Amino acid sequence: MCHPQGALAEAARRKGIETFPLSLRNELDLRPVFSLRRLIRREGYDIVHFHTKRAHALSLWLGRMHPGIRYVVTRRMDYPVRRNRYVDFLYNRRVDGVVAISRKIADLLAEGGVRREKIRLIPSGIDPGPFPARRAAEPGRAPLVVGTVAVLEERKGHLFLLEAAALLKQQDHRLRYRCAGEGSQRQTLERIALSLGLGGDVEFAGFVGDIPGFLCSIDLFVLPSLYEGLGVSVLEAMAAGLPVVATRAGGLPEIVDDGVTGLLVPPGDAQALAGAIATLISRPAVAREMGARGRERVLRHFTMEQMARRNEDYYYELLETRCGEDTGPAQREGDRVGVQK
């Protein structure tokens, strides 16, 4: 169930997955509730999984379409959770399970009043196949290219990357910067780049469909986020064998092992960001080793297959609680899952 003109709907149709149109303006938009109720009754889903904050609110109005149905929500953002009756009713009473994609998010949920036993930690994963391992830049090659992949919004911290770039230029480092992504801050960031004397050094590439190709065009990956649920773009960069500089925001420290698979700096600190970038570009052997270890870490802990299996296992744990409620234990064959994005 997804927006009919969205990228998810298009991708699902290409794979032959049945889709149902659903659009939500905000958490108070109740227009889809009645059609969603009819759909769940008709299809008899065992699991309905909600993947956005807007969608979480829908579970308040659905009720139990049949006795065995289970509602699961995934929390992806590391914003604080306010402790109030809404949070208590939604996450502790209405839904059956809450997936957190990082320990940081799990802790924030618990601090907001969500019971620990309702929370399951399932990190996001990626398909490493399209990201062939590559080596960091060889010594002496210039200009080196620093890249980032992130929506151009304030929470992603591009401002501090530009400020770090200006500091590095003052230190006579010959670098170029490529920023993949679109967002409301694009024009503002372009103006700031010009004001810092970086007009010829920074490229705002806009939306990039070929992320593996983009990562092959850069030598060092930086994610200067102020908030970050986990950091899928960092996982992709690590899968490509790139050295990484990231902030200690949200779940990023759970991905990047500081000093081993990359370098971590405080969020909002341009000086520290510039220092970490300078360290890696001046020590290519260390950067190459970090890139190789980062790829190994992704393959060991953060693949899409691992993520899917953990979600599936959680589904069946929740379905097992139907014993005594229905006619018997949940069976793997025939159980149906509705996914709401």
Secondary structure, DSSP 8 states (H G I E B T S, - for coil): -B-TTSHHHHHHHHTT----B---SSTT--TTHHHHHHHHHHHT-SEEEE-SHHHHHHHHHH--SSTT-EEEEEE--------SHHHIIIIIII-SEEEESSHHHHHHHHHTT--GGGEEE----B--TT--------TT--SEEEEEE--SSGGG-HHHHHHHHHHHHHTT--EEEEEEB--TTHHHHHHHHHHTT-TTTEEEEE--S-HHHHHHT-SEEEE--SS-SS-HHHHHHHHTT--EEEES-TTHHHH--BTTTBEEE-TT-HHHHHHHHHHHHH-HHHHHHHHHHHHHHHHHH-BHHHHHHHHHHHHHHHHHTTTTTSSS---STT--EEEE-
